[in-house]
């Protein structure tokens, strides 16, 4: 249970940072279209990127926990799959992940890079937490 709470917290930090106040790029400038990927494939890519910095406060099984949480939104909200995919694609293409040296937590830059797809997903699901 503690792993799930920690995983939710790390995911929340990542999504809130990525969906902050502004968009750094719009349209197709972020890279290739990832809408053809299955939920499992896009979630794995996103979560592997988040786990790669190996931050001290990130659970060692973060990539697996993150992928399960990520895939759950596609199952729970199948009508929001396009919006969820857009958030996950943005998290892969427009965001960089590193460790905050002071806190040992995941640092997502630039803040707000995924604001537009994050808001679209939240509008569809009714809750930004469902867009992790």
C-alpha positions as CSV (number, residue, x, y, z in Angstrom):
1,X,0.0,0.0,0.0
2,X,2.9,2.4,0.8
3,X,4.4,1.7,-2.7
4,X,1.1,2.7,-4.3
5,X,0.8,5.9,-2.3
6,X,4.4,6.7,-3.1
7,X,3.9,5.9,-6.7
8,X,0.8,8.1,-6.8
9,X,2.8,11.0,-5.2
10,X,5.7,10.7,-7.6
11,X,3.3,10.5,-10.5
12,X,1.4,13.5,-9.2
13,X,4.5,15.6,-8.9
14,X,5.5,14.7,-12.5
15,X,2.1,15.4,-14.0
16,X,1.6,18.7,-12.0
17,X,5.0,19.9,-13.1
18,X,4.4,18.9,-16.7
19,X,0.9,20.4,-16.8
20,X,1.8,23.6,-15.0
21,X,1.0,27.1,-16.3
22,X,2.2,27.3,-19.8
23,X,2.9,25.4,-23.0
24,X,6.5,25.6,-24.3
25,X,5.6,24.2,-27.8
26,X,2.4,23.6,-29.6
27,X,1.2,21.5,-32.5
28,X,3.5,18.9,-33.9
29,X,6.7,20.6,-32.8
30,X,7.1,18.2,-30.0
31,X,8.0,15.3,-32.2
32,X,6.5,12.3,-34.0
33,X,2.8,11.3,-33.6
34,X,2.6,8.6,-30.9
35,X,-1.1,8.1,-31.1
36,X,-0.5,4.7,-32.8
37,X,1.1,3.3,-29.7
38,X,-0.9,1.0,-27.4
39,X,-1.5,2.3,-23.8
40,X,1.1,-0.3,-22.6
41,X,3.7,1.0,-25.0
42,X,3.3,4.7,-24.4
43,X,3.0,4.2,-20.6
44,X,6.2,2.1,-20.6
45,X,8.1,4.8,-22.5
46,X,6.9,7.6,-20.2
47,X,7.6,5.6,-17.1
48,X,11.0,4.5,-18.2
49,X,12.0,8.1,-18.8
50,X,10.7,9.0,-15.3
51,X,12.7,6.2,-13.7
52,X,15.9,6.7,-15.6
53,X,17.3,9.5,-13.4
54,X,17.2,7.0,-10.4
55,X,16.3,9.7,-7.9
56,X,16.9,8.7,-4.3
57,X,13.3,9.2,-3.3
58,X,11.8,7.4,-6.3
59,X,10.8,3.9,-5.5
60,X,13.1,1.3,-7.1
61,X,10.1,-0.3,-8.9
62,X,8.8,3.0,-10.2
63,X,8.8,2.1,-13.9
64,X,6.6,-0.9,-13.2
65,X,4.3,0.9,-10.7
66,X,4.1,3.9,-12.9
67,X,3.1,1.9,-16.0
68,X,0.3,0.1,-14.1
69,X,-1.1,3.4,-12.9
70,X,-0.7,5.0,-16.3
71,X,-2.5,2.1,-18.1
72,X,-5.3,2.1,-15.6
73,X,-6.6,5.5,-16.9
74,X,-7.0,4.0,-20.4
75,X,-9.1,1.2,-18.9
76,X,-11.1,3.4,-16.6
77,X,-11.8,6.1,-19.2
78,X,-11.7,4.5,-22.6
79,X,-13.6,7.5,-24.1
80,X,-10.7,9.7,-23.0
81,X,-7.9,7.6,-24.6
82,X,-7.0,10.3,-27.1
83,X,-6.6,12.9,-24.4
84,X,-4.6,10.5,-22.2
85,X,-2.4,9.6,-25.1
86,X,-1.7,13.3,-25.8
87,X,-0.6,13.8,-22.1
88,X,1.6,10.8,-22.2
89,X,3.1,11.7,-25.6
90,X,3.8,15.2,-24.3
91,X,5.5,13.7,-21.2
92,X,7.7,11.8,-23.5
93,X,8.5,14.4,-26.1
94,X,8.4,17.8,-24.5
95,X,9.6,17.1,-20.9
96,X,13.0,16.2,-19.4
97,X,13.4,14.3,-16.2
98,X,16.2,14.7,-13.7
99,X,16.7,14.6,-9.9
100,X,16.5,17.7,-7.7
101,X,19.8,17.6,-5.9
102,X,18.4,19.2,-2.7
103,X,15.3,17.0,-2.3
104,X,16.2,13.8,-4.1
105,X,12.9,13.9,-6.0
106,X,12.0,13.8,-9.6
107,X,12.4,17.2,-11.4
108,X,10.3,17.8,-14.5
109,X,11.4,20.6,-16.9
110,X,10.1,22.8,-18.4
111,X,7.2,23.3,-16.0
112,X,3.9,23.6,-17.8
113,X,5.1,21.9,-21.0
114,X,2.0,19.7,-21.1
115,X,-0.6,22.2,-19.8
116,X,-3.0,22.0,-22.8
117,X,-3.2,18.2,-23.1
118,X,-3.3,17.9,-19.3
119,X,-6.3,20.2,-19.1
120,X,-8.0,18.4,-22.0
121,X,-7.5,15.1,-20.2
122,X,-8.8,16.5,-16.9
123,X,-11.9,17.9,-18.7
124,X,-12.6,14.5,-20.1
125,X,-12.0,12.4,-17.0
126,X,-13.2,15.1,-14.5
127,X,-10.0,14.8,-12.4
128,X,-6.4,15.7,-13.2
129,X,-5.3,12.8,-10.9
130,X,-6.9,10.4,-13.4
131,X,-4.5,11.7,-16.1
132,X,-1.3,10.4,-14.4
